[in-house]
Amino acid sequence: MLKISEFQLKDVVNVADGKKLGNVGDIDIDLTTGKIQAVIIGGSRVLGFFGKDDEIVIPWKNIVKIGSDVILVRYKNAFQPEEN
């Protein structure tokens, strides 16, 4: 079993490009089922004094692997053009 506090300490890395996205700041839970729907990366900077980072929402189905010190995810940046 994994505690939320341990989950938040892990680096989140995008398998598409190997870049670190950040750390888990929040978790979206379906209160009806009790299942995690998504993890949210980012949030406010140093006590919110310097603005707010953009949040990245990673659906639970896009989590590839949770390792001992890293979480691998599939994330396509919203600024990249869609491939048809």
C-alpha positions, 0 to 999 in steps of 0.5 A: 500500500502507498500513502498519499504523502509518499505518492507526493514525493515521487517525481512524475516523468513523461514517457513520451519525452523523458521530461520531469513534469513535477510532483503530485500536488493533488488527487482527484477521487470519485467519491461514489466509487472511491477510485482515483480519477486523476493526479494533478501536477503543479499548483501554486509557487512559493506561498503563491507570491509569484503567481500560479503554475499551470496545473497538469491533470493526468488521468489515472489510465495514463499512469504507466508505472509507479516505481520506488522514486518515480511515476511514469505517465503518458502525457501529451502537452496541450500545446503540441498539435494533434496528430491525425 
